[in-house]
Amino acid sequence: MLDKVNSPSICAEQELIWEPMLPAKNEPKKPSFASKMWIYRDADNAPLMARLRIEKDNGKKDFLPMTYGHRVWIDKQGNKQDQTKWHFKEPNSLLPLYGLEILAQRPHDPILIVEGEKTADAGREIFPEYIVVTSQGGSHGANRNEWSVLKDKSIIIWPDHDQAGEDYASDLIEILYGIGIQSLRKVALPTTLPNGWDLADPVPQACLESNQTEHDYLMHLLNNAQMIEKPIKIMMPSGYKFYDDGLYYTNPYKDDALPIKIWDPFTILGATEDEHGSNCGLYIAWTNQNSGTKHTYSIPRSLIHSNGNEIAATLEGKGLACLIAGRKHLLNFISQLKINILLRSTHKTGWHHLNNKALFMMPNGKIMGSSSQTKNSLILQTGNIHQGQLFTQSGSLSDWQEQIGQYLVGNSRLIFFVCASLAGSLLEMTHIAGGGLHLVGKSQSGKSTALFVAASLWGKGARDGQVRSWRHTGNGLEGIANETSDLCLILDEFGEASAKEIGDIIYMLANGIGKGRANQLGNARSVKTWRSTFLSSGEVTLDQKMSEDQRSSKMGQKVRFMEIPADAGANMGLFENIHEFKEAGLFASYLQTQSARFYGTVGLAFIEAMCKARQQNEGCFKQHLTNTIEQRTQELLSNHTTSKDGAIRTIAQRCALIEQAGLLAIQYQIFPFDKVIITQNIEQCFKDWINHNPNMQEHEEKQMILHIKHYLEAHGANRFIDITFADTDRTPHRVGYKKKNANGVFDYLILSEAWKKEVCKGFDPLQMARILRDHHFLDVPQLDRMKQKVTIPSMGDMRCYIVKGEILNYE
């Protein structure tokens, strides 16, 4: 090659040894016959190799490699040569990229890939904020280069304006996605540019608009680079084939087999699995051929073996016909299909982090805070194709503000509940536990209206929308709560709840964790978890509901279920300001009607605004949020109570959280009122809760005493033996004895095991004894000894808890 340009001969007749030495021992020197030399360096700036540009007599150019190493060869004259120096040869391995030393210095900067070293040098001058790199070997040599150094990078390809440039870009797309990059875009070059144009060439004046500089033109092209999706490659199982009208299966082992139709037309978008490599599935898209509605769904592969018919039934319900005759082939297809696109799946709604970016998964599968780069990067896969169908929108945000929002002003309960409806989305950032708000009051006082308005933030504010019923089992509510993680669960008619389960349900909803269950083999299934606030209304309190099952509430339940009187004290039930309406009933009817007309936009706007805030500076945003809530908690406590009780502080913190959600909604220009309205109304509701629960810190003690009183009232006659007849009485299921004291009243002697396992069931037995002792209802020999020795006829000495009969007079 070089002989043709009057250069020294480099063509050996016989190669014996070639051992490249990377990095080189010294810097290369440009030969006199080369017009240009580009040095390829490693991360430490040491030379790896070089490329020479050689101008030919006919006006064309050649490129020649140079690499340092040990070489032994027989030259054209037949002489053996053995030299360690720079040789006109390439390394034996994959070729390094041009620009590795810059990449090492600026590892977080975006990457721009161009074709050729000359173009790369020009690109660095034009776009200094980018790391401009290129490969060796021309437009068809991309696969000979080592690209793995760009793993997890954000990359833009700027091709030359010719077919070779497009071919180079196509090869790059496949290579880059193969190594695993974060994102990939490609500059779309206008057809007005000359054929063969690249970044090293000037932009023709005809391409520029008036007053537009060449740099502005190029920046516009770069900023509008198009997102490039990973090329999809599908390995179909044997016998399966797509036709225009759907997927068919033909038995490959029968020559006369006829195709069997399995599915109507659909598109495969990728395989899915969660961050742990589990929850695998197949993500598909289709169009309902009747209505034209577009659907996507991630099919959990676990359903193939557990209940395969469920897959077909689920898809059929959304307009993707699955023929009965092909159902078995459908399951085999899902099981055996191989696809190179792997998407991250999740079974949980709410906040997620992907590539260190905060995203929010709505129950309907919509990703909030996503860009074109993260559009399909996170897939909701629950097995329930109907999940999230209540999270819909009607009207605009301004419609909600004008028709509903402005009418909330002056109504503390309405303000409190709409703010609480947004507060669930702050739980993940603040690490505050979830909890409930319960409006309690007489019928037709406006309680349900508050729920309808709060529900309209996320979907239809009606009982056939976001407002659900308490008439569910604990298992049923567990599934609903899991669907509303980081959002709000709204439940009406508390009186319809199960008295037997309600105590456990309150704990479950607030704590955000479902029941542990076992599969058919006895192994533990994954437990559902969530974070949310829940809103409730009803005519009865938690105490009244639990008393229906002869139970009493505990302090933990009362704290997790904040009860607020619905009556706001203005002789209009829930309302304090009915605006231009003549009576409260008309105002309530108006709000209910509008909540079913304009809905779903407030919640989306709020989540979108928070995504932007977190993505801009997540640490600062979260810290400010936490500090503000803590400061407000202290203010609420100091303004309205002198108690140091932890339960009251928990309620104050929840109110501060709710207030902060409202203040953020004003900051984001979502709520159409000012901050003073939020702070005043939230504080009013906290004060009303204090007045409604004057002895909160004494509640649990009272409930424990009442529990023992109730037990003695129910079983004192049939489970306790009169100690006078202890040697002859054969009372079944005995728990103890009773004997008259000096006042002629029976005291109750309760056996140790019966005290622990039955009498104090649901409570801490030792704490129960201490409470009774402190209220002088337990006869103790010493303050630190709860039991005392009693002689029972025919039984001998036994240690018993002696509960005084005066407890039956406790109110």
C-alpha positions in Angstrom: 0.0 0.0 0.0 2.7 2.5 1.0 4.8 1.7 -2.1 2.1 3.3 -4.1 2.7 6.6 -2.3 6.5 6.4 -2.2 6.5 5.2 1.3 8.7 2.5 2.9 7.6 -1.0 2.4 5.6 -2.4 5.2 4.4 -5.6 3.6 6.2 -8.6 5.1 6.4 -11.8 3.1 6.1 -13.9 6.2 4.9 -13.0 9.7 6.5 -15.0 12.5 5.6 -13.2 15.7 3.4 -10.2 16.5 3.1 -9.3 20.2 1.4 -5.9 20.7 2.4 -4.1 23.9 -0.4 -1.9 25.3 0.1 0.7 26.5 3.1 1.7 24.5 6.5 2.4 26.0 6.8 5.8 24.3 4.9 8.3 22.1 4.5 7.6 18.4 6.1 9.9 15.9 4.2 10.9 12.7 5.9 9.6 9.6 6.7 12.1 6.9 4.4 10.5 4.4 1.4 10.9 6.7 -0.7 14.1 6.6 -2.3 13.5 10.0 -1.8 11.3 13.0 -4.4 10.6 15.7 -3.2 9.0 18.9 -5.6 6.6 20.8 -5.0 6.7 24.5 -6.1 4.8 27.6 -7.8 6.2 30.7 -4.4 7.2 32.1 -3.5 9.1 28.9 -0.9 6.6 27.9 -0.7 5.8 24.1 -2.4 2.6 22.9 -2.0 3.0 19.1 -2.3 5.6 16.4 -4.0 6.1 13.0 -2.3 7.8 10.1 -4.1 9.6 7.3 -2.3 9.3 4.0 -3.1 11.5 1.0 -3.0 9.6 -2.4 -2.0 11.0 -5.7 -5.5 10.5 -7.1 -7.0 12.7 -4.5 -8.3 9.9 -2.3 -7.0 8.9 1.1 -5.9 5.9 3.1 -5.7 5.2 6.8 -3.0 3.2 8.4 -2.7 1.8 12.0 0.4 2.0 14.2 0.9 -0.1 17.3 3.9 -0.6 19.6 5.1 -4.2 20.1 7.5 -7.0 19.5 7.5 -8.2 15.9 9.5 -11.0 14.1 9.1 -11.4 10.4 10.9 -12.3 7.1 11.1 -9.2 4.9 10.9 -9.1 1.1 14.6 -9.6 0.8 14.4 -12.9 2.8 16.0 -11.4 5.8 14.7 -12.2 9.3 13.8 -9.1 11.3 13.3 -8.9 15.1 12.3 -5.5 16.4 10.3 -4.0 19.3 9.1 -0.6 18.3 6.1 1.1 16.6 4.9 -1.0 13.7 2.3 -0.4 11.0 -0.1 -3.0 12.5 -3.2 -3.2 14.6 -3.5 -4.9 18.0 -4.7 -8.5 18.1 -7.7 -7.6 20.3 -10.7 -5.4 19.8 -9.7 -1.8 18.9 -9.9 1.0 21.4 -12.1 4.0 21.0 -10.8 7.5 20.2 -11.3 9.6 23.4 -10.9 7.2 26.3 -8.7 9.6 28.2 -11.5 12.3 28.1 -14.1 9.7 29.1 -12.0 8.9 32.2 -11.7 12.5 33.2 -15.5 13.3 32.8 -17.3 10.0 33.5 -20.7 11.6 34.1 -20.9 13.7 30.9 -23.1 12.7 28.0 -21.5 10.8 25.0 -21.6 11.9 21.4 -20.5 9.2 18.8 -19.4 10.4 15.3 -17.7 8.7 12.4 -14.0 9.4 12.1 -11.3 11.1 14.1 -11.4 14.3 12.1 -15.1 14.6 12.8 -14.5 13.8 16.5 -12.0 16.6 16.8 -14.5 19.0 15.1 -17.3 17.8 17.4 -15.3 18.5 20.5 -14.8 22.1 19.4 -18.6 22.6 18.6 -20.0 20.7 21.7 -17.5 21.0 24.5 -20.0 19.8 27.1 -20.1 16.4 25.4 -17.5 13.6 25.3 -17.1 13.0 21.5 -15.7 9.6 20.6 -15.4 7.5 17.5 -14.3 4.1 16.4 -11.7 2.6 14.0 -12.1 0.8 10.8 -14.5 3.1 8.9 -18.3 2.9 8.6 -18.3 -0.9 8.4 -15.8 -1.6 11.2 -17.9 -0.8 14.3 -18.0 -4.4 15.5 -14.2 -4.5 15.6 -14.0 -2.0 18.4 -14.3 -2.3 22.2 -17.6 -0.5 23.1 -18.1 -1.9 26.6 -16.5 1.2 28.2 -19.8 3.0 27.3 -21.9 0.6 29.4 -24.7 2.5 31.4 -24.0 5.7 29.5 -26.4 8.2 27.9 -25.4 8.3 24.2 -26.2 10.3 21.1 -25.2 9.1 17.6 -24.4 11.8 15.0 -24.1 9.9 11.6 -22.5 11.2 8.4 -25.1 12.3 5.9 -24.8 9.4 3.5 -25.8 5.7 3.3 -22.5 4.6 4.9 -23.3 6.9 7.8 -26.8 5.3 8.3 -25.3 1.9 8.1 -22.7 2.8 10.7 -25.5 4.1 13.0 -27.6 1.0 12.5 -24.6 -1.2 13.5 -24.0 1.0 16.5 -27.6 0.8 17.8 -27.4 -3.0 17.9 -23.9 -3.0 19.5 -24.7 -0.4 22.1 -27.9 -2.0 23.3 -26.0 -5.2 23.5 -23.6 -3.9 26.1 -26.4 -2.3 28.2 -26.6 1.5 27.9 -28.8 3.9 29.8 -30.3 5.7 26.8 -29.7 6.2 23.1 -30.7 9.0 20.7 -29.8 9.6 17.1 -29.5 13.0 15.3 -31.9 13.2 12.3 -30.1 15.1 9.6 -32.2 17.3 7.2 -32.3 16.3 3.6 -31.1 19.8 2.6 -27.6 18.9 3.8 -25.2 17.8 1.0 -24.6 14.1 0.6 -21.5 13.0 2.6 -21.7 16.0 4.9 -20.3 15.6 8.5 -19.7 17.7 11.5 -16.2 18.7 10.2 -17.8 20.4 7.2 -19.3 23.9 7.3 -23.1 24.2 7.2 -24.3 25.5 3.9 -25.7 29.0 4.1 -28.9 27.8 2.4 -29.7 25.5 5.4 -29.6 28.4 7.9 -32.6 30.5 8.7 -32.3 34.3 8.9 -30.1 35.4 11.8 -29.3 31.8 12.7 -25.7 31.0 13.3 -24.1 27.7 12.3 -23.7 26.8 16.0 -27.4 27.4 16.7 -28.3 25.2 13.8 -26.1 22.3 15.0 -27.3 22.7 18.6 -30.9 22.5 17.4 -30.2 19.3 15.6 -28.5 17.9 18.7 -31.2 18.9 21.1 -33.8 17.3 18.9 -32.1 14.0 18.6 -34.7 11.2 18.4 -35.0 8.5 21.0 -33.9 5.1 19.6 -35.6 2.0 21.1 -33.7 -1.2 21.5 -34.2 -3.3 18.3 -36.5 -6.1 19.2 -35.5 -9.7 18.4 -38.0 -12.5 18.9 -37.2 -16.2 18.8 -40.5 -17.9 18.1 -41.1 -21.4 19.4 -41.3 -24.1 16.8 -44.5 -24.2 14.9 -45.7 -20.6 15.8 -46.1 -17.9 13.2 -47.7 -14.5 12.9 -50.1 -13.8 10.1 -52.1 -10.6 9.4 -55.1 -11.8 11.4 -53.2 -13.1 14.4 -50.9 -15.9 15.9 -51.2 -19.4 14.5 -49.7 -22.8 15.5 -48.9 -25.6 13.0 -47.7 -28.9 14.3 -44.1 -29.2 12.9 -44.1 -33.0 13.2 -47.2 -33.6 10.9 -46.8 -33.0 7.2 -50.5 -32.5 6.7 -51.1 -30.4 9.9 -53.3 -27.3 9.4 -52.6 -24.0 11.1 -54.6 -23.4 14.3 -55.4 -19.8 15.2 -54.5 -18.9 18.8 -54.8 -15.2 19.2 -56.1 -12.1 17.4 -53.3 -9.7 16.3 -51.1 -8.3 19.1 -47.6 -6.9 19.4 -44.8 -8.2 21.7 -43.1 -5.3 23.5 -40.7 -7.3 25.7 -40.0 -9.7 28.5 -40.4 -8.4 32.1 -38.9 -9.2 35.5 -38.5 -7.3 38.7 -35.3 -6.0 40.4 -34.8 -9.4 42.0 -35.0 -11.4 38.8 -38.5 -12.6 39.7 -42.1 -11.8 38.8 -41.3 -12.7 35.1 -43.8 -11.9 32.4 -44.5 -11.1 28.8 -45.5 -7.5 27.9 -47.9 -7.2 25.0 -50.0 -4.6 23.2 -53.2 -4.8 21.1 -56.1 -3.0 19.8 -59.7 -3.9 20.7 -61.1 -4.7 17.2 -64.6 -3.7 18.2 -64.0 -0.3 19.8 -60.4 0.5 18.6 -59.3 1.0 22.2 -55.6 0.4 22.7 -54.4 -1.8 25.6 -51.2 -3.0 27.1 -50.8 -5.8 29.6 -47.9 -7.7 31.3 -48.8 -11.4 31.5 -47.3 -13.0 34.6 -45.7 -16.2 33.6 -46.6 -17.7 36.9 -50.2 -18.0 35.7 -49.1 -20.5 33.0 -49.0 -23.4 35.5 -51.3 -22.2 38.3 -54.3 -21.3 36.2 -53.7 -21.0 32.5 -57.3 -20.3 31.7 -57.1 -17.1 33.7 -54.7 -15.6 31.1 -57.1 -16.3 28.2 -60.1 -15.0 30.2 -58.3 -11.9 31.2 -57.2 -10.9 27.7 -60.6 -11.9 26.2 -62.2 -9.4 28.6 -60.2 -6.6 27.1 -61.0 -7.5 23.5 -58.0 -9.8 22.6 -59.7 -13.0 21.4 -58.0 -16.2 22.5 -59.5 -19.2 20.7 -60.6 -22.1 23.0 -59.0 -24.7 20.6 -55.7 -22.9 20.9 -55.6 -22.3 24.6 -52.9 -25.0 25.3 -50.8 -23.6 22.5 -51.2 -20.2 24.0 -49.6 -21.3 27.2 -46.8 -23.0 25.4 -46.1 -19.9 23.4 -45.8 -17.7 26.4 -43.6 -20.3 28.2 -41.2 -20.9 25.3 -40.9 -17.4 23.6 -37.5 -15.8 23.8 -37.1 -12.0 23.4 -34.1 -9.7 23.8 -36.0 -6.8 25.3 -36.0 -7.0 29.1 -38.1 -4.5 31.0 -38.3 -4.0 34.7 -41.6 -5.0 36.2 -43.2 -4.2 39.6 -46.3 -5.4 41.3 -46.6 -2.3 43.4 -48.0 1.2 42.7 -46.4 4.3 44.0 -42.9 5.6 44.2 -40.0 3.8 42.5 -36.4 4.7 41.6 -35.0 3.8 38.2 -31.5 4.9 37.2 -31.5 7.1 40.3 -34.6 8.9 39.1 -37.9 9.1 41.1 -40.9 7.8 39.2 -44.4 7.2 40.3 -46.4 4.2 39.1 -50.1 4.9 39.0 -52.5 2.0 39.5 -53.5 2.1 35.8 -49.9 1.6 34.7 -49.2 5.2 33.8 -45.7 6.3 34.9 -45.5 9.8 36.3 -42.3 11.7 36.0 -41.1 9.7 33.0 -39.5 11.1 29.9 -39.2 9.6 26.5 -36.1 7.8 27.9 -38.1 6.0 30.6 -41.4 5.7 28.8 -41.5 1.8 28.9 -38.7 1.2 31.4 -41.0 0.2 34.2 -44.0 -2.0 33.8 -46.9 -2.7 36.2 -47.4 -6.4 36.4 -50.0 -7.5 38.9 -52.0 -10.3 37.2 -55.1 -8.1 37.5 -55.8 -6.5 34.2 -58.6 -4.4 35.7 -56.4 -2.8 38.4 -56.4 1.0 38.3 -59.5 1.2 36.1 -61.0 3.7 38.7 -58.1 6.1 38.2 -59.6 8.1 35.3 -59.9 11.7 34.4 -62.8 13.9 33.4 -62.6 17.6 32.7 -59.5 19.8 33.2 -57.7 20.9 36.3 -59.2 24.4 35.9 -62.6 22.8 35.8 -62.0 21.2 39.2 -60.6 24.4 40.6 -63.6 26.5 39.4 -66.4 24.0 40.1 -65.2 22.4 43.2 -62.0 23.8 44.7 -63.1 27.4 45.3 -66.2 26.1 47.2 -64.0 24.3 49.8 -62.9 27.6 51.3 -64.4 28.1 54.8 -65.1 24.4 55.4 -62.5 22.9 57.6 -63.5 19.3 57.1 -63.5 19.5 53.4 -60.1 21.2 53.4 -58.7 18.6 55.8 -59.9 15.7 53.7 -58.7 17.0 50.3 -55.3 17.6 51.8 -55.3 14.2 53.4 -56.2 12.7 50.0 -52.8 13.9 48.8 -50.8 13.1 51.9 -50.3 9.5 51.1 -47.8 10.4 48.4 -45.5 12.0 51.1 -45.2 8.9 53.3 -42.3 7.3 51.4 -40.2 10.5 51.6 -40.9 11.3 55.2 -40.9 7.7 56.6 -44.1 8.6 58.5 -46.5 5.7 59.1 -49.8 5.6 57.3 -53.1 6.2 59.2 -56.7 6.9 58.8 -59.2 9.8 59.3 -62.7 9.0 60.3 -65.6 11.5 60.1 -68.2 10.4 62.7 -71.6 11.9 63.0 -75.3 11.6 62.4 -76.9 10.7 59.1 -77.3 13.4 56.4 -74.7 15.6 58.0 -72.4 15.8 54.9 -69.9 13.1 55.9 -70.1 11.3 52.5 -69.8 14.6 50.7 -66.3 15.1 52.2 -65.3 11.6 50.8 -66.7 12.4 47.4 -64.7 15.6 47.1 -61.5 14.0 48.4 -62.0 11.1 46.0 -62.4 13.5 43.0 -58.7 14.2 43.2 -57.8 10.8 41.9 -60.9 9.6 40.0 -64.7 9.7 39.9 -65.9 11.1 43.3 -68.8 8.7 43.7 -69.6 5.2 45.0 -69.1 3.7 41.6 -65.7 5.4 41.4 -63.0 6.1 44.0 -65.3 5.8 47.1 -65.4 2.2 48.2 -67.4 0.5 50.9 -66.3 -0.8 54.3 -68.3 -3.9 53.4 -65.2 -6.0 52.6 -63.4 -8.7 54.4 -59.9 -8.0 55.6 -58.5 -9.9 52.7 -60.6 -7.9 50.2 -59.4 -4.6 51.7 -55.8 -5.9 51.6 -56.0 -6.1 47.8 -57.6 -2.7 47.5 -54.9 -1.1 49.8 -52.2 -2.7 47.7 -53.6 -1.0 44.7 -53.5 2.4 46.3 -50.0 2.4 47.7 -48.6 6.0 48.1 -52.1 7.2 47.3 -55.4 7.3 49.3 -57.9 4.7 50.1 -61.5 6.0 50.7 -64.1 4.0 52.5 -67.7 5.0 53.2 -70.3 3.7 55.7 -68.1 2.5 58.6 -71.2 0.9 60.1 -71.1 -1.8 57.5 -67.6 -3.0 58.5 -67.1 -6.3 60.2 -67.1 -5.8 64.0 -65.1 -8.9 64.4 -62.4 -7.9 62.0 -62.3 -4.1 62.2 -59.6 -3.9 64.9 -57.2 -6.0 62.8 -58.2 -4.1 59.7 -57.3 -0.8 61.2 -53.8 -2.1 62.2 -53.4 -3.7 58.7 -54.3 -0.6 56.7 -52.2 1.8 58.8 -49.2 -0.5 59.1 -49.2 -1.2 55.4 -48.7 -5.0 55.4 -51.0 -7.8 54.7 -51.3 -11.3 56.1 -48.6 -13.8 55.7 -49.9 -16.8 53.7 -48.5 -20.2 52.6 -48.8 -21.8 49.2 -49.9 -25.4 48.6 -46.4 -26.7 49.7 -46.5 -24.7 52.9 -43.9 -22.2 51.8 -44.4 -18.5 52.5 -46.0 -16.5 49.8 -44.9 -12.9 49.2 -46.7 -10.5 51.5 -48.6 -7.5 50.1 -47.3 -4.1 51.3 -48.3 -0.5 50.8 -48.1 3.0 52.1 -51.3 5.1 52.2 -53.7 7.2 54.1 -57.2 6.1 54.3 -60.4 8.2 54.8 -63.6 7.0 56.3 -67.0 8.2 57.4 -69.8 6.7 59.4 -72.4 7.1 62.2 -70.5 5.0 64.7 -67.2 5.3 66.4 -64.5 2.6 66.5 -65.5 1.9 70.1 -69.1 1.4 69.2 -68.3 -0.8 66.2 -66.0 -3.1 68.2 -68.5 -3.3 71.1 -70.9 -5.1 68.6 -68.5 -8.1 68.9 -68.0 -7.5 72.6 -64.6 -6.1 72.0 -62.9 -2.9 73.1 -60.5 -0.7 71.1 -56.9 -0.3 72.0 -54.7 2.8 72.0 -52.8 1.7 68.9 -56.1 1.5 67.0 -57.3 4.8 68.2 -54.0 6.5 67.1 -54.2 4.9 63.7 -57.8 5.8 63.2 -58.2 9.5 64.0 -61.8 10.2 64.7 -63.1 13.7 64.0 -66.7 14.9 64.7 -68.4 15.6 61.4 -70.4 18.5 63.0 -68.3 21.6 62.5 -70.4 23.6 65.0 -72.0 26.0 62.6 -75.5 24.4 62.7 -75.0 23.1 59.1 -73.6 19.7 59.9 -70.2 19.2 58.2 -70.3 22.7 56.6 -69.3 26.1 57.9 -69.7 28.1 54.7 -72.2 27.1 52.0 -71.4 30.1 49.8 -74.3 31.2 47.6 -76.4 28.1 48.3 -79.5 28.6 50.4 -79.1 25.5 52.5 -76.6 22.9 53.4 -78.4 20.1 51.6 -78.2 22.0 48.3 -74.5 22.7 48.8 -73.8 19.0 49.5 -75.8 17.9 46.4 -73.9 20.4 44.3 -70.5 19.1 45.5 -71.5 15.5 45.0 -72.6 16.2 41.4 -69.5 18.1 40.5 -67.2 15.5 42.1 -68.7 13.0 39.6 -68.2 15.3 36.6 -64.7 16.8 37.1 -62.1 14.4 38.6 -58.7 12.8 38.4 -56.7 15.8 37.3 -55.6 17.1 40.7 -53.8 14.0 41.8 -52.0 13.6 38.5 -50.9 17.3 38.6 -49.7 16.9 42.2 -47.7 13.7 41.5 -46.1 15.2 38.3 -45.0 18.3 40.2 -43.5 16.2 43.0 -41.6 14.1 40.5 -40.1 17.2 39.0 -39.1 18.5 42.5 -37.5 15.2 43.4 -35.7 14.9 40.2 -34.2 18.4 40.5 -32.8 17.9 44.0 -34.2 15.0 45.8 -32.1 15.2 49.0 -32.9 18.9 49.5 -36.6 18.4 48.8 -36.9 15.5 51.3 -34.9 17.2 54.0 -37.0 20.4 53.7 -40.2 18.3 53.8 -39.1 16.4 57.0 -37.9 19.5 58.8 -41.1 21.4 58.0 -43.4 18.6 59.2 -41.4 18.3 62.5 -41.5 22.0 63.1 -45.2 22.1 62.5 -45.8 19.1 64.7 -44.2 20.9 67.6 -46.3 24.0 67.0 -49.5 22.0 67.0 -48.6 20.4 70.3 -47.5 23.5 72.0 -50.6 25.5 70.8 -53.2 23.0 71.9 -52.0 20.5 74.5 -49.6 20.2 77.4 -49.6 16.4 77.2 -46.4 14.6 76.4 -48.3 11.5 75.4 -46.9 9.7 72.3 -50.3 9.1 70.9 -51.2 12.8 70.7 -47.8 13.5 69.1 -48.5 10.9 66.4 -51.9 12.6 65.6 -50.2 16.0 65.5 -47.5 14.6 63.1 -50.2 13.2 60.8 -52.0 16.6 60.8 -48.7 18.3 60.0 -48.1 15.8 57.1 -51.6 16.5 55.8 -51.0 20.3 56.1 -47.8 20.0 54.1 -49.5 18.1 51.3 -52.0 21.0 51.0 -49.3 23.6 51.1 -47.4 21.9 48.3 -50.6 21.7 46.3 -50.9 25.5 46.6 -47.2 26.0 45.8 -47.8 23.9 42.6 -50.8 26.1 41.8 -53.2 23.2 42.1 -55.4 24.3 45.0 -57.2 27.6 44.3 -56.7 29.2 47.7 -53.9 30.6 49.8 -51.7 28.9 52.5 -53.4 30.6 55.4 -56.6 28.7 54.6 -54.7 25.4 54.8 -53.0 26.1 58.1 -56.1 27.5 59.8 -58.3 24.6 58.8 -55.9 21.8 59.6 -55.2 23.3 63.0 -59.0 23.6 63.6 -59.5 19.9 62.9 -56.6 19.0 65.2 -58.1 21.1 67.9 -61.5 19.5 67.4 -59.9 16.1 67.7 -58.3 17.1 71.0 -61.7 18.2 72.3 -63.3 15.0 71.0 -60.7 12.9 72.9 -60.0 14.8 76.1 -58.4 11.9 77.9 -56.6 10.1 75.1 -53.8 9.1 77.3 -56.2 7.3 79.7 -58.1 5.5 76.9 -56.2 2.3 76.9 -56.2 1.9 80.7 -59.9 2.4 80.7 -60.4 -0.1 78.0 -58.4 -2.7 79.9 -60.4 -2.2 83.1 -63.6 -2.4 81.1 -62.4 -5.6 79.5 -62.0 -7.3 82.9 -65.3 -5.9 84.1 -67.1 -7.2 81.1 -65.5 -10.6 81.5 -66.6 -10.9 85.1 -70.1 -9.7 84.2 -70.4 -12.3 81.5 -68.7 -15.3 83.3 -68.7 -14.5 87.0 -71.7 -16.9 87.6 -70.7 -19.9 85.5 -66.8 -19.9 85.3 -65.9 -19.1 88.9 -66.5 -21.6 91.8 -67.6 -20.3 95.2 -64.6 -21.1 97.3 -66.9 -22.3 100.1 -68.0 -25.2 97.8 -64.6 -25.7 96.1 -64.2 -29.3 97.3 -67.6 -30.4 95.9 -68.3 -28.1 92.9 -67.5 -29.5 89.5 -67.9 -26.4 87.3 -66.6 -27.1 83.8 -64.1 -24.7 82.1 -63.2 -23.2 85.4 -61.0 -20.1 85.3 -60.9 -19.5 89.1 -62.8 -19.0 92.3 -64.7 -16.3 94.1 -65.1 -15.5 97.8 -67.0 -12.8 99.6 -64.9 -10.0 101.2 -65.7 -8.0 104.3 -68.3 -5.9 102.5 -70.2 -9.0 101.3 -69.1 -8.6 97.7 -67.4 -11.4 95.7 -63.7 -11.0 94.9 -62.5 -13.1 92.0 -59.4 -15.4 92.3 -58.1 -16.1 88.8 -55.7 -18.9 88.1 -52.4 -17.9 86.5 -52.8 -19.7 83.2 -56.4 -18.7 82.8 -55.4 -15.1 83.4 -52.8 -15.2 80.6 -54.6 -17.3 78.0 -58.2 -16.4 78.4 -59.1 -13.5 80.8 -56.5 -11.1 79.3 -56.7 -12.4 75.7 -55.7 -9.6 73.4 -53.8 -7.7 76.1 -50.5 -7.9 77.8 -51.3 -9.9 81.0 -48.6 -8.2 83.1 -49.6 -4.7 81.9 -53.2 -5.6 82.7 -52.3 -6.6 86.2 -50.4 -3.4 86.8 -53.2 -1.2 85.5 -55.7 -2.9 87.9 -53.2 -2.5 90.7 -52.8 1.2 90.1 -56.6 1.7 90.1 -56.9 -0.4 93.3 -58.9 -3.2 91.6 -56.2 -5.9 92.2 -55.4 -7.1 95.7 -51.6 -7.4 95.9 -49.4 -8.4 98.8 -46.6 -6.0 97.6 -46.5 -3.4 94.9 -44.1 -5.5 92.8 -46.0 -8.8 93.2 -49.2 -9.2 91.2 -50.2 -12.6 92.5 -50.6 -14.0 96.0 -50.8 -17.4 97.6 -54.4 -18.6 98.4 -55.4 -21.9 100.1 -58.1 -23.7 98.1 -60.1 -26.5 99.8 -59.1 -29.9 98.4 -56.5 -28.1 96.2 -54.0 -26.7 98.6 -52.0 -23.5 98.1 -52.3 -21.8 94.7 -51.0 -18.5 93.3 -53.9 -16.4 92.0 -54.7 -12.9 90.7 -57.3 -11.5 93.1 -59.6 -9.0 91.3 -61.7 -7.0 93.7 -65.5 -7.1 93.2 -65.6 -3.2 93.2 -64.5 -3.3 89.6 -68.0 -4.1 88.6 -69.0 -0.6 89.6 -66.4 1.0 87.3 -67.8 3.4 84.6 
